[in-house]
Amino acid sequence: MQRFINILAIFVIFAMTLIPAVGRAASSSVYIAQVSCEGGVFGLRLPQHLPDVMKLGPIEREEINEVEKWDGYTTTRKYVYFTGTPGSGLAL
């Protein structure tokens, strides 16, 4: 019985040493110069008009960032948060 407890203790200690290593390995990133989300083949292409952008998915909330009043019209800049990953806002 004592041998079983010793083996179990060694296994638990071994597993506990691997958990931080797995966490660190998952957070690493790789930069590939040919891949960019700002243009080119892999670039993000959003619809040109706001009503079409709002149809991309369920909206969690909107925040007004800035309002500019001009002669005859008003410009509103806002963040639109779609349901999904926390902090996944889109500045419009």
PyMOL Python script that loads the backbone (N, CA, C, O; Angstrom):
from pymol import cmd

cmd.read_pdbstr("""\
ATOM      1  N   MET A   1       0.817  -1.195   0.000  1.00  0.00           N
ATOM      2  CA  MET A   1       0.000   0.000   0.000  1.00  0.00           C
ATOM      3  C   MET A   1       0.867   1.269   0.000  1.00  0.00           C
ATOM      4  O   MET A   1       0.566   2.244  -0.688  1.00  0.00           O
ATOM      5  N   GLN A   2       1.942   1.229   0.784  1.00  0.00           N
ATOM      6  CA  GLN A   2       2.839   2.383   0.856  1.00  0.00           C
ATOM      7  C   GLN A   2       3.478   2.657  -0.503  1.00  0.00           C
ATOM      8  O   GLN A   2       3.665   3.808  -0.894  1.00  0.00           O
ATOM      9  N   ARG A   3       3.806   1.585  -1.210  1.00  0.00           N
ATOM     10  CA  ARG A   3       4.405   1.753  -2.539  1.00  0.00           C
ATOM     11  C   ARG A   3       3.425   2.436  -3.482  1.00  0.00           C
ATOM     12  O   ARG A   3       3.822   3.301  -4.262  1.00  0.00           O
ATOM     13  N   PHE A   4       2.158   2.063  -3.423  1.00  0.00           N
ATOM     14  CA  PHE A   4       1.128   2.686  -4.252  1.00  0.00           C
ATOM     15  C   PHE A   4       1.015   4.180  -3.932  1.00  0.00           C
ATOM     16  O   PHE A   4       0.902   4.992  -4.851  1.00  0.00           O
ATOM     17  N   ILE A   5       1.043   4.552  -2.669  1.00  0.00           N
ATOM     18  CA  ILE A   5       0.957   5.955  -2.262  1.00  0.00           C
ATOM     19  C   ILE A   5       2.175   6.727  -2.766  1.00  0.00           C
ATOM     20  O   ILE A   5       2.046   7.870  -3.205  1.00  0.00           O
ATOM     21  N   ASN A   6       3.352   6.112  -2.705  1.00  0.00           N
ATOM     22  CA  ASN A   6       4.568   6.768  -3.200  1.00  0.00           C
ATOM     23  C   ASN A   6       4.490   7.005  -4.707  1.00  0.00           C
ATOM     24  O   ASN A   6       4.844   8.080  -5.191  1.00  0.00           O
ATOM     25  N   ILE A   7       4.034   6.017  -5.428  1.00  0.00           N
ATOM     26  CA  ILE A   7       3.913   6.150  -6.889  1.00  0.00           C
ATOM     27  C   ILE A   7       2.875   7.218  -7.229  1.00  0.00           C
ATOM     28  O   ILE A   7       3.090   8.029  -8.130  1.00  0.00           O
ATOM     29  N   LEU A   8       1.755   7.220  -6.515  1.00  0.00           N
ATOM     30  CA  LEU A   8       0.724   8.223  -6.742  1.00  0.00           C
ATOM     31  C   LEU A   8       1.248   9.630  -6.448  1.00  0.00           C
ATOM     32  O   LEU A   8       0.962  10.563  -7.198  1.00  0.00           O
ATOM     33  N   ALA A   9       2.010   9.791  -5.369  1.00  0.00           N
ATOM     34  CA  ALA A   9       2.587  11.095  -5.018  1.00  0.00           C
ATOM     35  C   ALA A   9       3.545  11.564  -6.102  1.00  0.00           C
ATOM     36  O   ALA A   9       3.534  12.740  -6.466  1.00  0.00           O
ATOM     37  N   ILE A  10       4.369  10.671  -6.619  1.00  0.00           N
ATOM     38  CA  ILE A  10       5.305  11.036  -7.691  1.00  0.00           C
ATOM     39  C   ILE A  10       4.533  11.455  -8.938  1.00  0.00           C
ATOM     40  O   ILE A  10       4.897  12.428  -9.598  1.00  0.00           O
ATOM     41  N   PHE A  11       3.480  10.731  -9.258  1.00  0.00           N
ATOM     42  CA  PHE A  11       2.662  11.066 -10.425  1.00  0.00           C
ATOM     43  C   PHE A  11       2.013  12.443 -10.266  1.00  0.00           C
ATOM     44  O   PHE A  11       2.006  13.231 -11.211  1.00  0.00           O
ATOM     45  N   VAL A  12       1.474  12.740  -9.094  1.00  0.00           N
ATOM     46  CA  VAL A  12       0.834  14.037  -8.854  1.00  0.00           C
ATOM     47  C   VAL A  12       1.850  15.167  -8.967  1.00  0.00           C
ATOM     48  O   VAL A  12       1.564  16.195  -9.582  1.00  0.00           O
ATOM     49  N   ILE A  13       3.019  14.994  -8.388  1.00  0.00           N
ATOM     50  CA  ILE A  13       4.068  16.023  -8.461  1.00  0.00           C
ATOM     51  C   ILE A  13       4.501  16.223  -9.911  1.00  0.00           C
ATOM     52  O   ILE A  13       4.698  17.357 -10.347  1.00  0.00           O
ATOM     53  N   PHE A  14       4.650  15.144 -10.651  1.00  0.00           N
ATOM     54  CA  PHE A  14       5.023  15.224 -12.063  1.00  0.00           C
ATOM     55  C   PHE A  14       3.948  15.972 -12.857  1.00  0.00           C
ATOM     56  O   PHE A  14       4.270  16.826 -13.683  1.00  0.00           O
ATOM     57  N   ALA A  15       2.687  15.656 -12.612  1.00  0.00           N
ATOM     58  CA  ALA A  15       1.592  16.318 -13.324  1.00  0.00           C
ATOM     59  C   ALA A  15       1.544  17.806 -12.982  1.00  0.00           C
ATOM     60  O   ALA A  15       1.271  18.635 -13.851  1.00  0.00           O
ATOM     61  N   MET A  16       1.808  18.145 -11.725  1.00  0.00           N
ATOM     62  CA  MET A  16       1.776  19.551 -11.322  1.00  0.00           C
ATOM     63  C   MET A  16       2.902  20.351 -11.971  1.00  0.00           C
ATOM     64  O   MET A  16       2.742  21.548 -12.210  1.00  0.00           O
ATOM     65  N   THR A  17       4.019  19.725 -12.255  1.00  0.00           N
ATOM     66  CA  THR A  17       5.114  20.438 -12.922  1.00  0.00           C
ATOM     67  C   THR A  17       4.826  20.649 -14.400  1.00  0.00           C
ATOM     68  O   THR A  17       5.358  21.582 -15.002  1.00  0.00           O
ATOM     69  N   LEU A  18       3.994  19.800 -14.996  1.00  0.00           N
ATOM     70  CA  LEU A  18       3.666  19.952 -16.417  1.00  0.00           C
ATOM     71  C   LEU A  18       2.603  21.009 -16.669  1.00  0.00           C
ATOM     72  O   LEU A  18       2.603  21.626 -17.734  1.00  0.00           O
ATOM     73  N   ILE A  19       1.709  21.235 -15.737  1.00  0.00           N
ATOM     74  CA  ILE A  19       0.599  22.164 -15.964  1.00  0.00           C
ATOM     75  C   ILE A  19       1.096  23.572 -16.298  1.00  0.00           C
ATOM     76  O   ILE A  19       0.604  24.146 -17.269  1.00  0.00           O
ATOM     77  N   PRO A  20       2.035  24.164 -15.562  1.00  0.00           N
ATOM     78  CA  PRO A  20       2.517  25.500 -15.956  1.00  0.00           C
ATOM     79  C   PRO A  20       3.196  25.505 -17.324  1.00  0.00           C
ATOM     80  O   PRO A  20       3.080  26.483 -18.062  1.00  0.00           O
ATOM     81  N   ALA A  21       3.888  24.452 -17.669  1.00  0.00           N
ATOM     82  CA  ALA A  21       4.562  24.384 -18.967  1.00  0.00           C
ATOM     83  C   ALA A  21       3.548  24.364 -20.102  1.00  0.00           C
ATOM     84  O   ALA A  21       3.770  24.987 -21.140  1.00  0.00           O
ATOM     85  N   VAL A  22       2.452  23.664 -19.918  1.00  0.00           N
ATOM     86  CA  VAL A  22       1.417  23.619 -20.945  1.00  0.00           C
ATOM     87  C   VAL A  22       0.787  24.997 -21.098  1.00  0.00           C
ATOM     88  O   VAL A  22       0.530  25.435 -22.219  1.00  0.00           O
ATOM     89  N   GLY A  23       0.536  25.686 -19.991  1.00  0.00           N
ATOM     90  CA  GLY A  23      -0.032  27.025 -20.053  1.00  0.00           C
ATOM     91  C   GLY A  23       0.875  28.008 -20.770  1.00  0.00           C
ATOM     92  O   GLY A  23       0.397  28.831 -21.552  1.00  0.00           O
ATOM     93  N   ARG A  24       2.161  27.937 -20.521  1.00  0.00           N
ATOM     94  CA  ARG A  24       3.106  28.836 -21.199  1.00  0.00           C
ATOM     95  C   ARG A  24       3.193  28.510 -22.679  1.00  0.00           C
ATOM     96  O   ARG A  24       3.291  29.424 -23.499  1.00  0.00           O
ATOM     97  N   ALA A  25       3.160  27.255 -23.041  1.00  0.00           N
ATOM     98  CA  ALA A  25       3.273  26.883 -24.448  1.00  0.00           C
ATOM     99  C   ALA A  25       2.074  27.362 -25.239  1.00  0.00           C
ATOM    100  O   ALA A  25       2.225  27.729 -26.404  1.00  0.00           O
ATOM    101  N   ALA A  26       0.902  27.375 -24.658  1.00  0.00           N
ATOM    102  CA  ALA A  26      -0.301  27.775 -25.370  1.00  0.00           C
ATOM    103  C   ALA A  26      -0.343  29.271 -25.639  1.00  0.00           C
ATOM    104  O   ALA A  26      -1.009  29.694 -26.584  1.00  0.00           O
ATOM    105  N   SER A  27       0.337  30.080 -24.852  1.00  0.00           N
ATOM    106  CA  SER A  27       0.248  31.524 -25.018  1.00  0.00           C
ATOM    107  C   SER A  27       1.290  32.095 -25.978  1.00  0.00           C
ATOM    108  O   SER A  27       1.300  33.303 -26.212  1.00  0.00           O
ATOM    109  N   SER A  28       2.149  31.278 -26.528  1.00  0.00           N
ATOM    110  CA  SER A  28       3.152  31.797 -27.453  1.00  0.00           C
ATOM    111  C   SER A  28       2.505  32.136 -28.789  1.00  0.00           C
ATOM    112  O   SER A  28       1.482  31.556 -29.155  1.00  0.00           O
ATOM    113  N   SER A  29       3.101  33.072 -29.513  1.00  0.00           N
ATOM    114  CA  SER A  29       2.571  33.462 -30.809  1.00  0.00           C
ATOM    115  C   SER A  29       3.672  33.384 -31.850  1.00  0.00           C
ATOM    116  O   SER A  29       4.861  33.396 -31.531  1.00  0.00           O
ATOM    117  N   VAL A  30       3.249  33.305 -33.098  1.00  0.00           N
ATOM    118  CA  VAL A  30       4.180  33.201 -34.215  1.00  0.00           C
ATOM    119  C   VAL A  30       3.848  34.307 -35.203  1.00  0.00           C
ATOM    120  O   VAL A  30       2.683  34.491 -35.557  1.00  0.00           O
ATOM    121  N   TYR A  31       4.843  35.036 -35.646  1.00  0.00           N
ATOM    122  CA  TYR A  31       4.649  36.098 -36.633  1.00  0.00           C
ATOM    123  C   TYR A  31       5.003  35.570 -38.011  1.00  0.00           C
ATOM    124  O   TYR A  31       6.096  35.049 -38.229  1.00  0.00           O
ATOM    125  N   ILE A  32       4.069  35.709 -38.934  1.00  0.00           N
ATOM    126  CA  ILE A  32       4.309  35.317 -40.321  1.00  0.00           C
ATOM    127  C   ILE A  32       4.108  36.570 -41.168  1.00  0.00           C
ATOM    128  O   ILE A  32       2.994  37.084 -41.263  1.00  0.00           O
ATOM    129  N   ALA A  33       5.157  37.049 -41.767  1.00  0.00           N
ATOM    130  CA  ALA A  33       5.133  38.333 -42.479  1.00  0.00           C
ATOM    131  C   ALA A  33       4.134  38.344 -43.640  1.00  0.00           C
ATOM    132  O   ALA A  33       3.562  39.391 -43.942  1.00  0.00           O
ATOM    133  N   GLN A  34       3.919  37.223 -44.283  1.00  0.00           N
ATOM    134  CA  GLN A  34       3.047  37.177 -45.458  1.00  0.00           C
ATOM    135  C   GLN A  34       1.563  37.194 -45.102  1.00  0.00           C
ATOM    136  O   GLN A  34       0.729  37.382 -45.988  1.00  0.00           O
ATOM    137  N   VAL A  35       1.208  37.002 -43.827  1.00  0.00           N
ATOM    138  CA  VAL A  35      -0.192  36.957 -43.419  1.00  0.00           C
ATOM    139  C   VAL A  35      -0.524  38.231 -42.649  1.00  0.00           C
ATOM    140  O   VAL A  35       0.116  38.541 -41.644  1.00  0.00           O
ATOM    141  N   SER A  36      -1.522  38.962 -43.122  1.00  0.00           N
ATOM    142  CA  SER A  36      -1.942  40.199 -42.473  1.00  0.00           C
ATOM    143  C   SER A  36      -3.455  40.307 -42.560  1.00  0.00           C
ATOM    144  O   SER A  36      -4.046  39.962 -43.584  1.00  0.00           O
ATOM    145  N   CYS A  37      -4.084  40.783 -41.495  1.00  0.00           N
ATOM    146  CA  CYS A  37      -5.539  40.951 -41.521  1.00  0.00           C
ATOM    147  C   CYS A  37      -5.925  42.350 -41.997  1.00  0.00           C
ATOM    148  O   CYS A  37      -7.113  42.670 -42.050  1.00  0.00           O
ATOM    149  N   GLU A  38      -4.956  43.184 -42.342  1.00  0.00           N
ATOM    150  CA  GLU A  38      -5.229  44.556 -42.757  1.00  0.00           C
ATOM    151  C   GLU A  38      -5.283  44.741 -44.266  1.00  0.00           C
ATOM    152  O   GLU A  38      -5.618  45.830 -44.731  1.00  0.00           O
ATOM    153  N   GLY A  39      -4.974  43.743 -45.021  1.00  0.00           N
ATOM    154  CA  GLY A  39      -5.016  43.869 -46.459  1.00  0.00           C
ATOM    155  C   GLY A  39      -4.511  42.600 -47.109  1.00  0.00           C
ATOM    156  O   GLY A  39      -4.160  41.639 -46.424  1.00  0.00           O
ATOM    157  N   GLY A  40      -4.476  42.595 -48.404  1.00  0.00           N
ATOM    158  CA  GLY A  40      -3.979  41.430 -49.114  1.00  0.00           C
ATOM    159  C   GLY A  40      -4.985  40.291 -49.126  1.00  0.00           C
ATOM    160  O   GLY A  40      -6.178  40.499 -48.903  1.00  0.00           O
ATOM    161  N   VAL A  41      -4.500  39.104 -49.386  1.00  0.00           N
ATOM    162  CA  VAL A  41      -5.350  37.925 -49.546  1.00  0.00           C
ATOM    163  C   VAL A  41      -6.120  37.602 -48.273  1.00  0.00           C
ATOM    164  O   VAL A  41      -7.288  37.220 -48.345  1.00  0.00           O
ATOM    165  N   PHE A  42      -5.495  37.746 -47.113  1.00  0.00           N
ATOM    166  CA  PHE A  42      -6.122  37.371 -45.848  1.00  0.00           C
ATOM    167  C   PHE A  42      -6.765  38.565 -45.137  1.00  0.00           C
ATOM    168  O   PHE A  42      -7.171  38.441 -43.981  1.00  0.00           O
ATOM    169  N   GLY A  43      -6.865  39.701 -45.797  1.00  0.00           N
ATOM    170  CA  GLY A  43      -7.385  40.910 -45.172  1.00  0.00           C
ATOM    171  C   GLY A  43      -8.852  40.809 -44.802  1.00  0.00           C
ATOM    172  O   GLY A  43      -9.623  40.101 -45.450  1.00  0.00           O
ATOM    173  N   LEU A  44      -9.226  41.520 -43.760  1.00  0.00           N
ATOM    174  CA  LEU A  44     -10.603  41.567 -43.303  1.00  0.00           C
ATOM    175  C   LEU A  44     -11.385  42.508 -44.202  1.00  0.00           C
ATOM    176  O   LEU A  44     -11.010  43.668 -44.373  1.00  0.00           O
ATOM    177  N   ARG A  45     -12.467  42.009 -44.774  1.00  0.00           N
ATOM    178  CA  ARG A  45     -13.299  42.826 -45.662  1.00  0.00           C
ATOM    179  C   ARG A  45     -14.682  42.971 -45.033  1.00  0.00           C
ATOM    180  O   ARG A  45     -15.466  42.022 -45.001  1.00  0.00           O
ATOM    181  N   LEU A  46     -14.968  44.169 -44.534  1.00  0.00           N
ATOM    182  CA  LEU A  46     -16.258  44.441 -43.910  1.00  0.00           C
ATOM    183  C   LEU A  46     -17.195  45.085 -44.929  1.00  0.00           C
ATOM    184  O   LEU A  46     -16.740  45.710 -45.887  1.00  0.00           O
ATOM    185  N   PRO A  47     -18.498  44.933 -44.723  1.00  0.00           N
ATOM    186  CA  PRO A  47     -19.452  45.634 -45.584  1.00  0.00           C
ATOM    187  C   PRO A  47     -19.241  47.148 -45.493  1.00  0.00           C
ATOM    188  O   PRO A  47     -18.758  47.654 -44.480  1.00  0.00           O
ATOM    189  N   GLN A  48     -19.607  47.865 -46.558  1.00  0.00           N
ATOM    190  CA  GLN A  48     -19.358  49.301 -46.613  1.00  0.00           C
ATOM    191  C   GLN A  48     -20.340  50.117 -45.782  1.00  0.00           C
ATOM    192  O   GLN A  48     -20.014  51.231 -45.372  1.00  0.00           O
ATOM    193  N   HIS A  49     -21.533  49.589 -45.525  1.00  0.00           N
ATOM    194  CA  HIS A  49     -22.562  50.362 -44.843  1.00  0.00           C
ATOM    195  C   HIS A  49     -22.888  49.738 -43.486  1.00  0.00           C
ATOM    196  O   HIS A  49     -22.887  48.517 -43.329  1.00  0.00           O
ATOM    197  N   LEU A  50     -23.167  50.611 -42.502  1.00  0.00           N
ATOM    198  CA  LEU A  50     -23.404  50.176 -41.124  1.00  0.00           C
ATOM    199  C   LEU A  50     -24.527  49.150 -40.983  1.00  0.00           C
ATOM    200  O   LEU A  50     -24.336  48.170 -40.262  1.00  0.00           O
ATOM    201  N   PRO A  51     -25.682  49.312 -41.623  1.00  0.00           N
ATOM    202  CA  PRO A  51     -26.731  48.294 -41.452  1.00  0.00           C
ATOM    203  C   PRO A  51     -26.266  46.886 -41.860  1.00  0.00           C
ATOM    204  O   PRO A  51     -26.682  45.894 -41.261  1.00  0.00           O
ATOM    205  N   ASP A  52     -25.417  46.809 -42.866  1.00  0.00           N
ATOM    206  CA  ASP A  52     -24.897  45.500 -43.296  1.00  0.00           C
ATOM    207  C   ASP A  52     -23.900  44.940 -42.285  1.00  0.00           C
ATOM    208  O   ASP A  52     -23.851  43.730 -42.063  1.00  0.00           O
ATOM    209  N   VAL A  53     -23.101  45.821 -41.668  1.00  0.00           N
ATOM    210  CA  VAL A  53     -22.153  45.375 -40.639  1.00  0.00           C
ATOM    211  C   VAL A  53     -22.914  44.846 -39.435  1.00  0.00           C
ATOM    212  O   VAL A  53     -22.518  43.842 -38.843  1.00  0.00           O
ATOM    213  N   MET A  54     -23.997  45.509 -39.069  1.00  0.00           N
ATOM    214  CA  MET A  54     -24.773  45.103 -37.900  1.00  0.00           C
ATOM    215  C   MET A  54     -25.441  43.739 -38.085  1.00  0.00           C
ATOM    216  O   MET A  54     -25.870  43.125 -37.108  1.00  0.00           O
ATOM    217  N   LYS A  55     -25.532  43.267 -39.307  1.00  0.00           N
ATOM    218  CA  LYS A  55     -26.124  41.954 -39.588  1.00  0.00           C
ATOM    219  C   LYS A  55     -25.111  40.810 -39.503  1.00  0.00           C
ATOM    220  O   LYS A  55     -25.479  39.650 -39.689  1.00  0.00           O
ATOM    221  N   LEU A  56     -23.834  41.122 -39.223  1.00  0.00           N
ATOM    222  CA  LEU A  56     -22.805  40.081 -39.191  1.00  0.00           C
ATOM    223  C   LEU A  56     -23.028  39.065 -38.082  1.00  0.00           C
ATOM    224  O   LEU A  56     -22.638  37.905 -38.219  1.00  0.00           O
ATOM    225  N   GLY A  57     -23.645  39.481 -36.992  1.00  0.00           N
ATOM    226  CA  GLY A  57     -23.877  38.570 -35.880  1.00  0.00           C
ATOM    227  C   GLY A  57     -24.655  39.254 -34.780  1.00  0.00           C
ATOM    228  O   GLY A  57     -24.933  40.451 -34.859  1.00  0.00           O
ATOM    229  N   PRO A  58     -25.010  38.493 -33.743  1.00  0.00           N
ATOM    230  CA  PRO A  58     -25.745  39.080 -32.625  1.00  0.00           C
ATOM    231  C   PRO A  58     -24.903  40.150 -31.924  1.00  0.00           C
ATOM    232  O   PRO A  58     -23.714  39.945 -31.676  1.00  0.00           O
ATOM    233  N   ILE A  59     -25.515  41.277 -31.609  1.00  0.00           N
ATOM    234  CA  ILE A  59     -24.819  42.393 -30.983  1.00  0.00           C
ATOM    235  C   ILE A  59     -25.038  42.342 -29.483  1.00  0.00           C
ATOM    236  O   ILE A  59     -26.171  42.274 -29.006  1.00  0.00           O
ATOM    237  N   GLU A  60     -23.934  42.378 -28.745  1.00  0.00           N
ATOM    238  CA  GLU A  60     -23.997  42.368 -27.287  1.00  0.00           C
ATOM    239  C   GLU A  60     -24.321  43.758 -26.749  1.00  0.00           C
ATOM    240  O   GLU A  60     -25.203  43.914 -25.905  1.00  0.00           O
ATOM    241  N   ARG A  61     -23.591  44.780 -27.250  1.00  0.00           N
ATOM    242  CA  ARG A  61     -23.846  46.156 -26.819  1.00  0.00           C
ATOM    243  C   ARG A  61     -23.150  47.124 -27.778  1.00  0.00           C
ATOM    244  O   ARG A  61     -22.322  46.729 -28.599  1.00  0.00           O
ATOM    245  N   GLU A  62     -23.513  48.401 -27.648  1.00  0.00           N
ATOM    246  CA  GLU A  62     -22.887  49.476 -28.415  1.00  0.00           C
ATOM    247  C   GLU A  62     -22.455  50.573 -27.446  1.00  0.00           C
ATOM    248  O   GLU A  62     -23.143  50.845 -26.463  1.00  0.00           O
ATOM    249  N   GLU A  63     -21.318  51.198 -27.725  1.00  0.00           N
ATOM    250  CA  GLU A  63     -20.839  52.325 -26.935  1.00  0.00           C
ATOM    251  C   GLU A  63     -20.530  53.478 -27.878  1.00  0.00           C
ATOM    252  O   GLU A  63     -19.813  53.303 -28.863  1.00  0.00           O
ATOM    253  N   ILE A  64     -21.065  54.650 -27.583  1.00  0.00           N
ATOM    254  CA  ILE A  64     -20.767  55.829 -28.396  1.00  0.00           C
ATOM    255  C   ILE A  64     -19.419  56.382 -27.954  1.00  0.00           C
ATOM    256  O   ILE A  64     -19.218  56.686 -26.778  1.00  0.00           O
ATOM    257  N   ASN A  65     -18.507  56.507 -28.893  1.00  0.00           N
ATOM    258  CA  ASN A  65     -17.152  56.959 -28.624  1.00  0.00           C
ATOM    259  C   ASN A  65     -17.024  58.469 -28.801  1.00  0.00           C
ATOM    260  O   ASN A  65     -16.406  59.141 -27.975  1.00  0.00           O
ATOM    261  N   GLU A  66     -17.601  58.998 -29.863  1.00  0.00           N
ATOM    262  CA  GLU A  66     -17.448  60.421 -30.177  1.00  0.00           C
ATOM    263  C   GLU A  66     -18.604  60.871 -31.074  1.00  0.00           C
ATOM    264  O   GLU A  66     -19.049  60.125 -31.946  1.00  0.00           O
ATOM    265  N   VAL A  67     -19.079  62.085 -30.855  1.00  0.00           N
ATOM    266  CA  VAL A  67     -20.128  62.663 -31.692  1.00  0.00           C
ATOM    267  C   VAL A  67     -19.631  64.007 -32.203  1.00  0.00           C
ATOM    268  O   VAL A  67     -19.192  64.854 -31.426  1.00  0.00           O
ATOM    269  N   GLU A  68     -19.704  64.192 -33.513  1.00  0.00           N
ATOM    270  CA  GLU A  68     -19.305  65.460 -34.140  1.00  0.00           C
ATOM    271  C   GLU A  68     -20.517  66.048 -34.853  1.00  0.00           C
ATOM    272  O   GLU A  68     -21.161  65.378 -35.660  1.00  0.00           O
ATOM    273  N   LYS A  69     -20.810  67.275 -34.554  1.00  0.00           N
ATOM    274  CA  LYS A  69     -21.932  67.957 -35.212  1.00  0.00           C
ATOM    275  C   LYS A  69     -21.370  68.893 -36.277  1.00  0.00           C
ATOM    276  O   LYS A  69     -20.561  69.776 -35.990  1.00  0.00           O
ATOM    277  N   TRP A  70     -21.812  68.680 -37.497  1.00  0.00           N
ATOM    278  CA  TRP A  70     -21.381  69.475 -38.632  1.00  0.00           C
ATOM    279  C   TRP A  70     -22.578  70.261 -39.176  1.00  0.00           C
ATOM    280  O   TRP A  70     -23.695  70.118 -38.679  1.00  0.00           O
ATOM    281  N   ASP A  71     -22.343  71.082 -40.187  1.00  0.00           N
ATOM    282  CA  ASP A  71     -23.440  71.817 -40.825  1.00  0.00           C
ATOM    283  C   ASP A  71     -24.338  70.847 -41.580  1.00  0.00           C
ATOM    284  O   ASP A  71     -23.978  70.354 -42.649  1.00  0.00           O
ATOM    285  N   GLY A  72     -25.496  70.582 -41.020  1.00  0.00           N
ATOM    286  CA  GLY A  72     -26.469  69.746 -41.719  1.00  0.00           C
ATOM    287  C   GLY A  72     -26.413  68.261 -41.412  1.00  0.00           C
ATOM    288  O   GLY A  72     -27.313  67.529 -41.822  1.00  0.00           O
ATOM    289  N   TYR A  73     -25.399  67.787 -40.709  1.00  0.00           N
ATOM    290  CA  TYR A  73     -25.357  66.355 -40.385  1.00  0.00           C
ATOM    291  C   TYR A  73     -24.518  66.128 -39.132  1.00  0.00           C
ATOM    292  O   TYR A  73     -23.784  67.011 -38.689  1.00  0.00           O
ATOM    293  N   THR A  74     -24.642  64.937 -38.577  1.00  0.00           N
ATOM    294  CA  THR A  74     -23.912  64.542 -37.370  1.00  0.00           C
ATOM    295  C   THR A  74     -23.152  63.253 -37.646  1.00  0.00           C
ATOM    296  O   THR A  74     -23.685  62.331 -38.263  1.00  0.00           O
ATOM    297  N   THR A  75     -21.920  63.193 -37.194  1.00  0.00           N
ATOM    298  CA  THR A  75     -21.106  61.991 -37.316  1.00  0.00           C
ATOM    299  C   THR A  75     -20.966  61.348 -35.936  1.00  0.00           C
ATOM    300  O   THR A  75     -20.591  62.011 -34.969  1.00  0.00           O
ATOM    301  N   THR A  76     -21.267  60.061 -35.855  1.00  0.00           N
ATOM    302  CA  THR A  76     -21.162  59.342 -34.583  1.00  0.00           C
ATOM    303  C   THR A  76     -20.194  58.183 -34.746  1.00  0.00           C
ATOM    304  O   THR A  76     -20.364  57.337 -35.624  1.00  0.00           O
ATOM    305  N   ARG A  77     -19.181  58.152 -33.897  1.00  0.00           N
ATOM    306  CA  ARG A  77     -18.243  57.028 -33.880  1.00  0.00           C
ATOM    307  C   ARG A  77     -18.603  56.170 -32.682  1.00  0.00           C
ATOM    308  O   ARG A  77     -18.781  56.673 -31.573  1.00  0.00           O
ATOM    309  N   LYS A  78     -18.708  54.877 -32.915  1.00  0.00           N
ATOM    310  CA  LYS A  78     -19.122  53.988 -31.837  1.00  0.00           C
ATOM    311  C   LYS A  78     -18.387  52.666 -31.900  1.00  0.00           C
ATOM    312  O   LYS A  78     -17.850  52.278 -32.937  1.00  0.00           O
ATOM    313  N   TYR A  79     -18.375  51.982 -30.762  1.00  0.00           N
ATOM    314  CA  TYR A  79     -17.869  50.615 -30.679  1.00  0.00           C
ATOM    315  C   TYR A  79     -19.076  49.688 -30.662  1.00  0.00           C
ATOM    316  O   TYR A  79     -20.023  49.899 -29.904  1.00  0.00           O
ATOM    317  N   VAL A  80     -19.035  48.670 -31.497  1.00  0.00           N
ATOM    318  CA  VAL A  80     -20.093  47.666 -31.532  1.00  0.00           C
ATOM    319  C   VAL A  80     -19.480  46.358 -31.059  1.00  0.00           C
ATOM    320  O   VAL A  80     -18.522  45.861 -31.650  1.00  0.00           O
ATOM    321  N   TYR A  81     -20.037  45.807 -29.993  1.00  0.00           N
ATOM    322  CA  TYR A  81     -19.549  44.550 -29.424  1.00  0.00           C
ATOM    323  C   TYR A  81     -20.481  43.417 -29.833  1.00  0.00           C
ATOM    324  O   TYR A  81     -21.653  43.394 -29.459  1.00  0.00           O
ATOM    325  N   PHE A  82     -19.947  42.488 -30.597  1.00  0.00           N
ATOM    326  CA  PHE A  82     -20.712  41.336 -31.008  1.00  0.00           C
ATOM    327  C   PHE A  82     -20.592  40.240 -29.940  1.00  0.00           C
ATOM    328  O   PHE A  82     -19.593  40.169 -29.223  1.00  0.00           O
ATOM    329  N   THR A  83     -21.599  39.406 -29.844  1.00  0.00           N
ATOM    330  CA  THR A  83     -21.591  38.303 -28.900  1.00  0.00           C
ATOM    331  C   THR A  83     -20.453  37.366 -29.270  1.00  0.00           C
ATOM    332  O   THR A  83     -20.282  37.015 -30.437  1.00  0.00           O
ATOM    333  N   GLY A  84     -19.679  36.965 -28.277  1.00  0.00           N
ATOM    334  CA  GLY A  84     -18.549  36.082 -28.542  1.00  0.00           C
ATOM    335  C   GLY A  84     -17.444  36.326 -27.548  1.00  0.00           C
ATOM    336  O   GLY A  84     -17.685  36.411 -26.344  1.00  0.00           O
ATOM    337  N   THR A  85     -16.242  36.437 -28.047  1.00  0.00           N
ATOM    338  CA  THR A  85     -15.068  36.612 -27.208  1.00  0.00           C
ATOM    339  C   THR A  85     -15.134  37.933 -26.468  1.00  0.00           C
ATOM    340  O   THR A  85     -15.454  38.953 -27.080  1.00  0.00           O
ATOM    341  N   PRO A  86     -14.839  37.957 -25.152  1.00  0.00           N
ATOM    342  CA  PRO A  86     -14.827  39.221 -24.416  1.00  0.00           C
ATOM    343  C   PRO A  86     -13.828  40.196 -25.023  1.00  0.00           C
ATOM    344  O   PRO A  86     -12.699  39.833 -25.351  1.00  0.00           O
ATOM    345  N   GLY A  87     -14.268  41.439 -25.164  1.00  0.00           N
ATOM    346  CA  GLY A  87     -13.398  42.468 -25.729  1.00  0.00           C
ATOM    347  C   GLY A  87     -13.360  42.467 -27.240  1.00  0.00           C
ATOM    348  O   GLY A  87     -12.497  43.116 -27.832  1.00  0.00           O
ATOM    349  N   SER A  88     -14.278  41.751 -27.884  1.00  0.00           N
ATOM    350  CA  SER A  88     -14.261  41.689 -29.341  1.00  0.00           C
ATOM    351  C   SER A  88     -15.086  42.835 -29.922  1.00  0.00           C
ATOM    352  O   SER A  88     -16.138  42.611 -30.522  1.00  0.00           O
ATOM    353  N   GLY A  89     -14.607  44.047 -29.741  1.00  0.00           N
ATOM    354  CA  GLY A  89     -15.313  45.224 -30.231  1.00  0.00           C
ATOM    355  C   GLY A  89     -14.840  45.613 -31.610  1.00  0.00           C
ATOM    356  O   GLY A  89     -13.728  45.280 -32.017  1.00  0.00           O
ATOM    357  N   LEU A  90     -15.691  46.318 -32.325  1.00  0.00           N
ATOM    358  CA  LEU A  90     -15.374  46.796 -33.653  1.00  0.00           C
ATOM    359  C   LEU A  90     -15.630  48.290 -33.662  1.00  0.00           C
ATOM    360  O   LEU A  90     -16.760  48.718 -33.426  1.00  0.00           O
ATOM    361  N   ALA A  91     -14.619  49.087 -33.926  1.00  0.00           N
ATOM    362  CA  ALA A  91     -14.771  50.540 -33.953  1.00  0.00           C
ATOM    363  C   ALA A  91     -15.357  50.960 -35.284  1.00  0.00           C
ATOM    364  O   ALA A  91     -14.795  50.666 -36.339  1.00  0.00           O
ATOM    365  N   LEU A  92     -16.492  51.651 -35.237  1.00  0.00           N
ATOM    366  CA  LEU A  92     -17.147  52.122 -36.458  1.00  0.00           C
ATOM    367  C   LEU A  92     -17.299  53.622 -36.410  1.00  0.00           C
ATOM    368  O   LEU A  92     -17.829  54.219 -37.347  1.00  0.00           O
TER     369      LEU A  92
END
""", "prot")
cmd.dss("prot")
cmd.show_as("cartoon", "prot")
cmd.util.cbc("prot")
cmd.orient("prot")
